[in-house]
Amino acid sequence: MNTLPDPSPYASTFTGDGPSVGVVMSHGFTGSPHSMRPWAEYLAAEGYAVRLPLLPGHGTSWQDMSTRRWQEWHHAVDAAYLELQSECDFVFAAGLSMGATLALRIAATRPVAGTVVVNPGLVIDDPRAAIVGALKYVMKTTPAIANDIRKPGVEEGAYPRTPVAAAHELKKLYKDTRALLPRISAPVRVFRSTVDHVISDLSITKLKESVTAPLEFIALENSYHVATLDNDAPEIFRGSAEFIKKTMAGIGADAGRSGSEFRDSRHE
């Protein structure tokens, strides 16, 4: 497994190598691959090819993020998916928070084998969301939503301020992705913190209402929002690897179709 040089402690893109199964991963809003790196490294050590792109406008400055559109974030993850698709027989999607939103979007628009998400966002449960499109012209930033972590002494490396223009893009991403959720056909495993100060249960309700594919929930009792860096992180890592193995076993037993046949059928 290989790691690209770090341009900064939080702005690197992790790349792992595996034989036939890939996992495209995404970090969250105003964050960076730092919040996902331990998870990515775990899956790479399990033998999976891993791509964890740095989303545009992240890992630089909130001013840079203010100029970005949600389509750029989707494109970065989609490009990473396509790279894996060209190398692997099967690809899974995984993500945290807004990264989970992007993973679900990939699952709705690409033939993934399965999806693993942690505290997925689909709704901004804040009264200001109704006017965020106008608010961005009179207010540049709001206080950060970072470091919702129960484990002492851990930081995710997110921006110290949240750009309001980017929050408007997040709202649009959520709305557009909610409309696509019924298209998801592969199984989804959801890790959900019982206490989350960033994403409310309204997002989980929307997920349950919209996804008709097999949907499995696992409660995280000892972590807050950034659970991939929190006390329950080992459970997420082991549980996602177990989900991939279980899903692959089911695919292998499905009509005896081989990986190469599956790969060819994706382009029909």
N, C-alpha and C positions, 0 to 999 in steps of 0.2 A: 504494500500500500504506500502511496506517494502523497506528499503534501507540497503544495506550491509555496514559494516564499511568501512570507507575510508582509504586505505593504504597511500594515499597522497591526497592533495586537487583536483588533476586532474585524478587520476588513478582508480577511483572506478567504479564498475559495478552496474547499477541501475536495480532493479527487482520490477515490479509491478504485481498485481494480478487482474484478471478479469474473468468473467464467461465463455465466449465462443469465444471471438474474441481476437486474439493476434497480437502484432506488434513487429517484430524483427527490430532493429535499429542499425545503424552503424555510428561511427564518422569518421573523415577524416584523411588524410595522415599527419603524424607527430603529430597529435592531441591526444585527449582523450575523454572519455565520458562527460567531462565537457562542451564541446560545444553542446552537445545534451541533457544534463540532464533536463533543463527546459521543453523541448519538451516532453521528456519521462515522466516527472512528470505530465504534463498536460494530456497526453493520459491515464496514469494510473488513474488519478482522474476522467476521463470520464468512467472508468470501464473496460478498456482493459488490458489484460495481456501484459507486456512489458519486453523485454529482450534487453539490451544494453551492449554487451560484450566489454571488453577492448581488442583491437587487439594486437596480439603478437608483441613485440618490441616497443610498445607505452607505455607511462606512466612510462618509466624507464630511458633510455638514448639513444642518437642517435647512440652510439657505439653498443648497443644491437640491435637497429633497422637495423643496417648495416648487421647483420648476418641473417636476416629473409628473407623468400621467400613469394611471393604474395599468394601462395597456403595456407600458414598459416593464412593469413588474411581472405581469403574466408572460410576456414574451421571453424574459430571461429564464423563467422556469420551463416554459415550453421548449425553448432551444436546448436546454439541458436534457429534457425528456427525449427530444429527437436524436440527440447525440447518443444517449443510452440505447434507444430503439435500434440504431444502426449497428450496435455492438452486441446487444443481448437478445435472448429469446423472449424474455419477459421483463416488464418494468413495473415497479410499484411506485406510488407517490406518497410522500410523507411531509408533514409540516406542523409548525407551531403557530397558533394565533392567526394572524393574517396569512402566514405561510401555510397554515392548514386550509384557509380559504382558497389559496392558489392551488394546493394539492387537490382539493375537491373539484376545482375548475378543470384541472388536467384530467381527473377521473371522468368528468362529464364530456370532455372533448377529445380524448385520446383513449385507445384501447389498453388501459392499464390492467394489470392482473389483480390489483387490490390497492387499498389506500389506508394509511395510518395517520390519524390526526390527533393533536394534543390541544385542548382548549380552543376549538375552532371559533372564529368570529364570523357572524353573518348579519349582525345588526349592531349599530351603534346605539346603545341604550343610554342616551344623554339628550336632554331637552334641547341643547344647542344644536344638535344634528339637523333639526328642521330648518335652521337658518344658516348652516355652515357655508352655503354657497355665497351668501352675502357677507357673512361674518369675516371671511378671509380677506376682504378688501379693507377692513377697518382694524383687524387684529392679526398680526403676523404669526404669533405663537401662543401656546397655552402651556401650563406646567407639564412636565414629562409624565408619561404613564409607565416609566421603566421600573425595573427591579422589584416587581411584585413576587418576591421569593421568600419563603419561610426560613430557609436554611441561613443561619447567620454568616455574614462575611462574604457573601456571593453577589457579584454584580454581572449583569448581562451585557454591559457595554453599549447601551442605547443612547440616543441623543438626550441632552439635558433639557431640551425644549421640544414640544411637538408642533410642527408647522401646521397652521390651520388649513392652508391650501392642500396639503397632503391629506389631512383628515377628510376634506371634501372628496378627494380622489378615492379614499378608502370607502366612503359611503357609497360612491358609484360602483366600486368593485363589488361590494357586498350585494347591492341590488341586482347587478347583472349576473352575479354568480348564483344567487338564490333561484333565478329563473331557469338555470341550467341543471339544478340538482336532480330533477326527475330523470335525467338522461343517464345517471350513474347506474351501471349494471354490475360492476364487480363489488365484492364485499368490502366493507369499511369497518375498521376498528377505531373507536374513539376513546382516548384517555381523557377523563374529565376530573379536574380538581374539585373537591367538595367545597373549597373556599377559593374564590377567584375574584379579585378586586378590579379586574379589567374587563372580562367578558361575562355578561350576565347569562342567566339560564334562558333568556329569550332566544339567543342564538341556537342553543341546543334544541329548543322547541321547534324552531324553523327547520332544523336539520331533520328531526324526527318526522315532521309533517311532509317533507319534500322528497326524502330519499326512500325509494322502494326496494333498493338492493339490500342484501343482508347487512344489518347494522348492529354492531356490538359495542356496548359501553363498559368501560372499566373505570371504577372510581379510584381517585388518588386522594388518600385520606391525610397525607402529611406534606402536601405541597400547595403553593399558590399558583399564580398564572404561569410563570416561566418554569414549568415543572421539569423541563429538560435539564435544568441546572439545579433542581431542588432535591429534596430528600427522596422522592419517589422516582428519580431518574433511572436507577437500575431496573426498576419494574417496567418502565417504558421501553428500555433497551431490550431486555429479555423478552418482553411481551410482543414487541414488534418483530423480532427475529422468529419467535414462535408462530406468529400470525403468517409471516411469509412462508415458513416451512409447511404449515398446515394448508395454506392456500395452494402452494405448489403441489402438494400431495394430492389435493383434490383435482387440480388441473391434470396431473399425470394419470389419474384414474378415469378422467372424463373421455370416454369413447376411444381411449388408447391413442389419442392424437399426440404426435411428437412436437417438441419445441420448434423444430424447423417448419413444420406444417403450420403451426400457429403463427409464426413470424411471417410466412408467406401470405396467410389469409388476412393479415392486417392491412395489406395493400390492395385487396380486391375491391 
